[in-house]
Amino acid sequence: MIAVGLLVQVPALTFVRYYSLSVLGMLVPEVDLVGVDRPENGSGGTDTENVSTNGGGTDTDGDGTASAG
């Protein structure tokens, strides 16, 4: 029973510790122990707010909607 508990507990604890060190490295780069490559601008992924869904126009007025033409 102890072995089953360890098989579940060890990977979960390892993930939590690694994640917390990664967050610490993002907040204070001087103490970054993990060394994961992170984006420079702070965005975690693609910018979905500026994706056009109405005909492929460009957003000229900044309201998030694209104007055709």
Secondary structure as a PSIPRED ss2 file (coil, helix, strand):
# PSIPRED VFORMAT (PSIPRED V4.0)

   1 M C   1.000  0.000  0.000
   2 I H   0.000  1.000  0.000
   3 A H   0.000  1.000  0.000
   4 V H   0.000  1.000  0.000
   5 G H   0.000  1.000  0.000
   6 L H   0.000  1.000  0.000
   7 L H   0.000  1.000  0.000
   8 V H   0.000  1.000  0.000
   9 Q H   0.000  1.000  0.000
  10 V H   0.000  1.000  0.000
  11 P H   0.000  1.000  0.000
  12 A H   0.000  1.000  0.000
  13 L H   0.000  1.000  0.000
  14 T H   0.000  1.000  0.000
  15 F H   0.000  1.000  0.000
  16 V H   0.000  1.000  0.000
  17 R H   0.000  1.000  0.000
  18 Y H   0.000  1.000  0.000
  19 Y H   0.000  1.000  0.000
  20 S H   0.000  1.000  0.000
  21 L H   0.000  1.000  0.000
  22 S H   0.000  1.000  0.000
  23 V H   0.000  1.000  0.000
  24 L H   0.000  1.000  0.000
  25 G H   0.000  1.000  0.000
  26 M H   0.000  1.000  0.000
  27 L H   0.000  1.000  0.000
  28 V C   1.000  0.000  0.000
  29 P H   0.000  1.000  0.000
  30 E H   0.000  1.000  0.000
  31 V H   0.000  1.000  0.000
  32 D C   1.000  0.000  0.000
  33 L C   1.000  0.000  0.000
  34 V C   1.000  0.000  0.000
  35 G C   1.000  0.000  0.000
  36 V C   1.000  0.000  0.000
  37 D C   1.000  0.000  0.000
  38 R C   1.000  0.000  0.000
  39 P C   1.000  0.000  0.000
  40 E C   1.000  0.000  0.000
  41 N C   1.000  0.000  0.000
  42 G C   1.000  0.000  0.000
  43 S C   1.000  0.000  0.000
  44 G C   1.000  0.000  0.000
  45 G C   1.000  0.000  0.000
  46 T C   1.000  0.000  0.000
  47 D C   1.000  0.000  0.000
  48 T C   1.000  0.000  0.000
  49 E C   1.000  0.000  0.000
  50 N C   1.000  0.000  0.000
  51 V C   1.000  0.000  0.000
  52 S C   1.000  0.000  0.000
  53 T C   1.000  0.000  0.000
  54 N C   1.000  0.000  0.000
  55 G C   1.000  0.000  0.000
  56 G C   1.000  0.000  0.000
  57 G C   1.000  0.000  0.000
  58 T E   0.000  0.000  1.000
  59 D C   1.000  0.000  0.000
  60 T C   1.000  0.000  0.000
  61 D C   1.000  0.000  0.000
  62 G C   1.000  0.000  0.000
  63 D C   1.000  0.000  0.000
  64 G C   1.000  0.000  0.000
  65 T C   1.000  0.000  0.000
  66 A C   1.000  0.000  0.000
  67 S E   0.000  0.000  1.000
  68 A C   1.000  0.000  0.000
  69 G C   1.000  0.000  0.000
